[in-house]
Amino acid sequence: KIGNHVMIGGQAGISGHISIADGSKINGKSGVTKTIKEPNKSFNGHPAYDFAASMRVHALSRTLPEMEKRIKELEKMVQQLLSERVNA
C-alpha cells in the first residue's frame, strides 16, 4: 500500500506486500525492501534508508583514506605507550 502524497523517483524499486507512509519521498534508483511507517521522510539507496543518514555516510566516505591513516598512527602510538609502560 502506498500512502497519500508519496513521491517515487525514477527507477526506484519497491518490494511487494509492504506499505509506504504518507508523504514519503523515495529517491531515484532506491530500493524499498521494508515497510516505511514514519510519514514525511525521504529515503535513499538500496536498501533505502533515511536520506539525512545517507548523506552523512556519503560525506564521511570521502575522508576514509585520511581516517584510516590517522587510525594507524594512533594504533602505533598506543602500542608504543603500552610497551613503554611494560618496560617501566
Summary of the structure (lengths in Angstrom):
residues: 88
radius of gyration: 21.4
end to end distance: 67.6
largest distance: 69.0
contacts: 221
relative contact order: 0.13
helix: 40%
strand: 18%
